[in-house]
């Protein structure tokens, strides 16, 4: 078997899964952790290899079995040092589902200012900045079907936070969740609303990291279950963005409007409150509602055990290449 490299590159690791858009389909992947390959720390991995048709857990991993330059080989699914690791996979948005598997392991959602979710079994897909969809949580039915960016993931405690959700009046108990494999093809997305302030320029908190831009226009859909029905159907211009709190500020005066409040579990069923991109002012940098991000992606997965993950630990220098093969 011979092969041709079709694309290659490098990045600095963050410790989280890295998805890289590839210009065409590919058959094989090779990844090198340059930071680890120049060292000799025991258990640090230095190279990964994957071929199309293999499960991500079948990815080969070469690592320092001892504090030396000598390498041993395993698969990320079998693992080593009593750990398993993230693998390599291909995401084809034309074929693969964005909706991940259902995990029925939620045991509690707290009434903290930022709700904390507890699960009975930890899932390596639960990483900071991942997007989780909650399903049928007892006493928190109002969260059902809504997507949330998560943070402060704690595998030891088996907890994570709903980063931009408002405080719940009643604690949730048992339920399920899905981790989205990827977002849809078009940027930017319709986003769910968790809060709107009463102000001369309303500040709107969104449940998922939004990537909106100043100068863009959004239309509000706010059903009666949330209050503040006066803003329903209005189009506002984004005049400011706070990435820390995941808010947008729009040029709509909500001072005299009724108060926005996220519904209680007893209000189910209702339509979620959302904002939908409507376009961008003249001179804007994107089409805002029509840019297509669909394609084929190389996914270098994290398990949280970064010594053996192809995405690398924070600050690791990672080189990668993908290619096509042909038989002779």
C-alpha positions, 0 to 999 in steps of 0.5 A: 500500500502506498499513500499520498499526503493531502494535508498537514499542519500543526497546532498547540494543544489545549488538552481538549478535543481538536477538530480540524477541517480537511479539504477532502476525504482521507484514508489515514492519519499520523499525529506526532507530539513533538513536545513528548518525542523530544523528551523521555518522560515515562508514559508520555505518548509521542505518535498515533496512527489511524486508518479509515474503517477502524474504530477510534479506540483502535488508534495505535499509540506509541509511548515511552514505557519507561523514562527513556527514548524507547517506545512501546505500542498499544491501542488507545482503547486498551491503553496503558498505565491503567488508563484508556485514551482518546483516539482519532476519528473522521467526521463527515457532516454529510453522513454522520449524525450531530446527535451523540448517544443517549446517556441515562446517568444524570442523578442531580442538577443543583440550585446553585447560581450556576447549576451543577449536574452530577452523573453516576458514570463519567463520560470522557466526552464531557469536556469544558466547552462541549455542548450537552443536550439534556433529556427528561430530567425529573423536576427540571423538565424545562431544560429538556431538549435545550443545548448548553455549553458546559464547564468546570468538568470534574471527572473525580466528582462526576460533575459539570456546570451548565455554564450560562444557565440561570439558577433553578428554583427546584433541584433536578434529579434523574435524567439523561443527556447527549453530547453533540458530536458537532454543530450543524453546517451553517454559521452562525446558529440559532441559540437558546436564551437563558436570560434577558435584562431590563435595560435601555440596551438589553443584555441577552445570555445564551446557553451555548457559545454563540460566535455572533459578531457586533453589527449582526442582527437577530430576531427574538422568539420569546413565548409567553412562558418566559414573560417579556413577550414584548420582545417577541418578533423584534429584530435587534442589532448587536452592539456589544459582546461579552465572551466571558459571560456569553452575552450579546447586547442589543439596541432594544430598550426593554426597561418597561417590559415585563421581566424575563424568567426561565420557566419552571418545570411545571410550565412544560410543555413550551417552545424555548426562547431563541435568537435567530441570525437575520444578517449583518450591517453593511461592511460586516465581516461574514454573511452571518446567517449563510456561511457553510461550515460543513465538510469533513473533519479530523477529530483528535479526541481527548479523554482527560488523560492527556499523556496519551491523547492525540490532541495533546496536553496544554501547550504541547506542540502537535504535528499531524498529516492525513492522506489517501492510499492506493494499492499496487 
